[in-house]
Amino acid sequence: MRRLFTTLPLLAGVAILGAFATGDAYGEFAAAGGHVEIPDSSIELPEHIGIRAHTNFKVFFPNAGGMANALPLSHQAKPQIGPPYAGYFFETPASLGCIYQLVTPLVTGCDPNTAVANPPGGAKVIAVVDAYHYPTAMSDLSVFSAQFGLPVPTNTNFEVVYASGRQPRVNADWNVEEALDIEWAHAMAPAAKIYLVEAASANFSDLLTAVSIANSLVKSGGGGEVSMSWGGSEFPAETWYDPYFTQSGVVYFASAGDSPGVIWPSASTNVVSTGGTSVSRDATTGAFQRELSWQSAGGGPSAYEPRPGYQTGISAVVQSQRGTPDVAADADPTTGVWVYSYPYWYIVGGTSVAAPVWAGIANSAGRFAPSTQSELATMYTGLGDASVFTDITAGSCGPNQGYLAGAGWDFCTGVGSPVGTVGK
């Protein structure tokens, strides 16, 4: 079997993944001091539509000489709790928790190198559904948790489940996806039990079988969330499969995609569609400035899903169709998050980040809505309330960058990014 990740050391530990395709349709800021690469698993071929899902993550690789102070913390006289490499401004659980006002006390500027307070919440269950087997899931989550001062996983609060009843084969691209999903769900809701439900393959038939298993696990755990960072271009029969996302007591989150347009299951009216933002930081101090819409984020009107009741208030924008995304969070790989997948640390972006982050925030909110429809009705009630959401009012996305972020709901960032846990 071809190894999908050919690794070379960068700054003594950040990996280069040689099987990735460099850049994307918009170039993604080569001037940011590095480049973006796309894994094979995130590239959809025409024959995949309606049959096979793709991941929604990209990896950012800084220029080796772009940050002279970026050294492993073991080489510096500072605590081990914090980013694995100091000097960078990529997001940690504490820094993202600070930006989204999930932690106390808030640190001025939310600098990843100085913020140490992690989101404290979580209860019941979050089930992460992904494809293929991730053999180092427990040990990688342990490394991530120890690095950032999170509760270390045990066999009681973290479990891998094979949806088919047999261990799937390993796929290295999906291993990074799975690492991202479990680590950042745990980061936002450290007291929740995490299930990693592994589908036999990336075919929708196998992934939906895994969703059914996840439904049972979350229901038996008293309620919670299902996070799905995968998807594919819309197809005419998609509405037939929407009932998979209707288990009572479960709220479903799915990535809105990493390129212009709408993907499913994000488009399902039974799913919270999670779009993407870019985090703006002062280039010298690293201080958080604002969020912008991420130019490569998915979003738009669905081709097949009708407008749901919770979007009646934005009918002037979406017309008769379901509009995506509903919410947004950091997804730009050039402003990405730290992820550990043995034996390397990666800087990862894409709306694959937003889905588990939002699932964790909803879990920490503690409301445990009886359905996604109920969850979204609550979220849309908070539209325009600055104490509930940050309205992203700058940036663009979509085909030809034709959608503009602006006041109120838009096709780039929905109702906005989270502020605390109220209204979630």
VENBELWO-V500314 format. One record per residue. SS is DSSP state (hx for helix, st for strand, lp for the rest). BURIAL is b if it has 9 or more other ideal C-beta (glycine too) atoms within 8 Angstrom, else e. Layout:
# VENBELWO-V500314
ss:SS burial:BURIAL
ss:SS burial:BURIAL
This chain:
# VENBELWO-V500314
ss:lp burial:e
ss:lp burial:e
ss:lp burial:e
ss:lp burial:b
ss:lp burial:b
ss:lp burial:e
ss:st burial:b
ss:st burial:e
ss:st burial:e
ss:st burial:b
ss:lp burial:b
ss:lp burial:e
ss:lp burial:b
ss:st burial:b
ss:st burial:b
ss:st burial:b
ss:st burial:b
ss:lp burial:e
ss:lp burial:b
ss:lp burial:b
ss:st burial:e
ss:st burial:e
ss:lp burial:b
ss:lp burial:b
ss:lp burial:e
ss:lp burial:e
ss:lp burial:e
ss:lp burial:b
ss:lp burial:e
ss:hx burial:e
ss:hx burial:e
ss:hx burial:e
ss:lp burial:e
ss:st burial:b
ss:st burial:b
ss:st burial:b
ss:st burial:b
ss:st burial:b
ss:lp burial:b
ss:hx burial:b
ss:hx burial:b
ss:hx burial:b
ss:lp burial:b
ss:lp burial:b
ss:lp burial:e
ss:hx burial:e
ss:hx burial:e
ss:hx burial:b
ss:lp burial:b
ss:lp burial:b
ss:lp burial:e
ss:st burial:b
ss:lp burial:b
ss:st burial:b
ss:st burial:b
ss:lp burial:b
ss:lp burial:b
ss:st burial:b
ss:st burial:b
ss:st burial:b
ss:st burial:b
ss:st burial:b
ss:lp burial:e
ss:lp burial:e
ss:lp burial:e
ss:lp burial:e
ss:lp burial:e
ss:lp burial:e
ss:lp burial:e
ss:lp burial:b
ss:lp burial:b
ss:st burial:b
ss:hx burial:b
ss:hx burial:e
ss:hx burial:e
ss:lp burial:e
ss:lp burial:e
ss:lp burial:e
ss:lp burial:e
ss:lp burial:e
ss:lp burial:e
ss:lp burial:b
ss:lp burial:b
ss:lp burial:b
ss:st burial:b
ss:lp burial:b
ss:lp burial:b
ss:lp burial:b
ss:lp burial:e
ss:lp burial:b
ss:st burial:b
ss:lp burial:b
ss:hx burial:b
ss:hx burial:b
ss:hx burial:b
ss:hx burial:b
ss:hx burial:b
ss:hx burial:b
ss:hx burial:b
ss:lp burial:b
ss:lp burial:b
ss:lp burial:b
ss:lp burial:b
ss:lp burial:e
ss:lp burial:e
ss:lp burial:e
ss:lp burial:b
ss:hx burial:e
ss:hx burial:b
ss:hx burial:b
ss:lp burial:b
ss:lp burial:b
ss:lp burial:b
ss:lp burial:e
ss:lp burial:b
ss:lp burial:e
ss:lp burial:b
ss:lp burial:b
ss:lp burial:b
ss:lp burial:e
ss:lp burial:b
ss:lp burial:b
ss:lp burial:b
ss:lp burial:b
ss:st burial:b
ss:st burial:b
ss:st burial:b
ss:st burial:b
ss:st burial:b
ss:st burial:b
ss:st burial:b
ss:lp burial:b
ss:st burial:b
ss:lp burial:b
ss:lp burial:e
ss:lp burial:b
ss:hx burial:b
ss:hx burial:b
ss:hx burial:e
ss:hx burial:b
ss:hx burial:b
ss:hx burial:b
ss:hx burial:b
ss:hx burial:b
ss:hx burial:b
ss:hx burial:b
ss:hx burial:b
ss:hx burial:b
ss:lp burial:b
ss:lp burial:b
ss:lp burial:e
ss:lp burial:e
ss:lp burial:b
ss:lp burial:e
ss:lp burial:e
ss:lp burial:e
ss:lp burial:e
ss:st burial:b
ss:st burial:e
ss:st burial:b
ss:st burial:b
ss:st burial:b
ss:lp burial:b
ss:lp burial:b
ss:lp burial:e
ss:lp burial:e
ss:lp burial:e
ss:lp burial:b
ss:lp burial:e
ss:st burial:b
ss:lp burial:b
ss:hx burial:b
ss:hx burial:b
ss:hx burial:b
ss:hx burial:b
ss:hx burial:b
ss:hx burial:b
ss:hx burial:b
ss:hx burial:b
ss:hx burial:b
ss:hx burial:b
ss:hx burial:b
ss:hx burial:b
ss:hx burial:b
ss:hx burial:b
ss:hx burial:b
ss:hx burial:b
ss:hx burial:b
ss:lp burial:b
ss:lp burial:b
ss:lp burial:e
ss:lp burial:b
ss:st burial:b
ss:st burial:b
ss:st burial:b
ss:st burial:b
ss:st burial:b
ss:st burial:b
ss:st burial:b
ss:lp burial:b
ss:lp burial:e
ss:lp burial:b
ss:st burial:b
ss:hx burial:b
ss:hx burial:e
ss:hx burial:b
ss:hx burial:b
ss:hx burial:b
ss:hx burial:b
ss:hx burial:b
ss:hx burial:b
ss:hx burial:b
ss:hx burial:b
ss:hx burial:b
ss:hx burial:b
ss:hx burial:e
ss:hx burial:b
ss:hx burial:b
ss:hx burial:b
ss:hx burial:e
ss:lp burial:b
ss:lp burial:e
ss:lp burial:b
ss:st burial:b
ss:st burial:b
ss:st burial:b
ss:st burial:b
ss:st burial:b
ss:lp burial:b
ss:st burial:b
ss:st burial:b
ss:st burial:b
ss:st burial:b
ss:lp burial:b
ss:lp burial:b
ss:lp burial:e
ss:lp burial:e
ss:hx burial:b
ss:hx burial:e
ss:hx burial:e
ss:hx burial:b
ss:hx burial:b
ss:hx burial:e
ss:hx burial:b
ss:hx burial:b
ss:lp burial:b
ss:lp burial:e
ss:lp burial:e
ss:lp burial:b
ss:st burial:b
ss:st burial:b
ss:st burial:b
ss:st burial:b
ss:st burial:b
ss:st burial:b
ss:lp burial:b
ss:lp burial:b
ss:lp burial:b
ss:lp burial:e
ss:lp burial:b
ss:st burial:b
ss:lp burial:b
ss:st burial:b
ss:st burial:b
ss:lp burial:b
ss:lp burial:b
ss:lp burial:b
ss:lp burial:b
ss:lp burial:b
ss:lp burial:b
ss:lp burial:b
ss:st burial:b
ss:st burial:b
ss:st burial:b
ss:st burial:b
ss:st burial:b
ss:st burial:b
ss:st burial:b
ss:st burial:b
ss:st burial:b
ss:st burial:b
ss:lp burial:e
ss:lp burial:e
ss:lp burial:e
ss:lp burial:e
ss:lp burial:b
ss:lp burial:b
ss:st burial:b
ss:st burial:e
ss:st burial:e
ss:st burial:b
ss:st burial:b
ss:st burial:b
ss:lp burial:b
ss:lp burial:b
ss:lp burial:b
ss:lp burial:b
ss:lp burial:b
ss:st burial:b
ss:st burial:b
ss:st burial:b
ss:st burial:b
ss:st burial:e
ss:st burial:b
ss:st burial:b
ss:st burial:e
ss:lp burial:b
ss:lp burial:b
ss:hx burial:e
ss:hx burial:b
ss:hx burial:b
ss:hx burial:e
ss:hx burial:e
ss:hx burial:b
ss:hx burial:b
ss:hx burial:e
ss:hx burial:b
ss:hx burial:b
ss:lp burial:e
ss:lp burial:e
ss:st burial:b
ss:st burial:b
ss:st burial:b
ss:st burial:b
ss:lp burial:b
ss:lp burial:b
ss:st burial:b
ss:st burial:b
ss:st burial:b
ss:st burial:b
ss:lp burial:b
ss:lp burial:b
ss:hx burial:b
ss:hx burial:b
ss:hx burial:b
ss:lp burial:b
ss:st burial:b
ss:st burial:b
ss:st burial:b
ss:st burial:b
ss:st burial:b
ss:lp burial:e
ss:lp burial:e
ss:st burial:b
ss:st burial:b
ss:st burial:b
ss:st burial:b
ss:st burial:b
ss:st burial:b
ss:lp burial:b
ss:hx burial:b
ss:hx burial:b
ss:hx burial:b
ss:hx burial:b
ss:hx burial:b
ss:hx burial:b
ss:hx burial:b
ss:hx burial:b
ss:hx burial:b
ss:hx burial:b
ss:hx burial:b
ss:hx burial:b
ss:hx burial:b
ss:hx burial:b
ss:hx burial:b
ss:lp burial:e
ss:lp burial:e
ss:lp burial:b
ss:lp burial:b
ss:lp burial:e
ss:lp burial:b
ss:hx burial:b
ss:hx burial:b
ss:hx burial:b
ss:hx burial:b
ss:hx burial:b
ss:hx burial:b
ss:hx burial:b
ss:hx burial:b
ss:hx burial:b
ss:hx burial:e
ss:lp burial:b
ss:lp burial:b
ss:lp burial:e
ss:lp burial:e
ss:lp burial:e
ss:lp burial:e
ss:lp burial:b
ss:st burial:b
ss:st burial:b
ss:lp burial:b
ss:lp burial:b
ss:lp burial:e
ss:lp burial:e
ss:lp burial:b
ss:st burial:b
ss:st burial:b
ss:lp burial:b
ss:hx burial:e
ss:hx burial:e
ss:hx burial:b
ss:lp burial:e
ss:st burial:b
ss:st burial:e
ss:lp burial:b
ss:lp burial:e
ss:lp burial:e
ss:lp burial:e
ss:lp burial:e
ss:st burial:b
ss:lp burial:b
ss:lp burial:b
ss:lp burial:b
ss:st burial:b
ss:lp burial:b
ss:lp burial:b
ss:st burial:b
ss:st burial:b
ss:lp burial:b
ss:lp burial:b
ss:lp burial:b
ss:lp burial:e
ss:lp burial:b
ss:lp burial:b
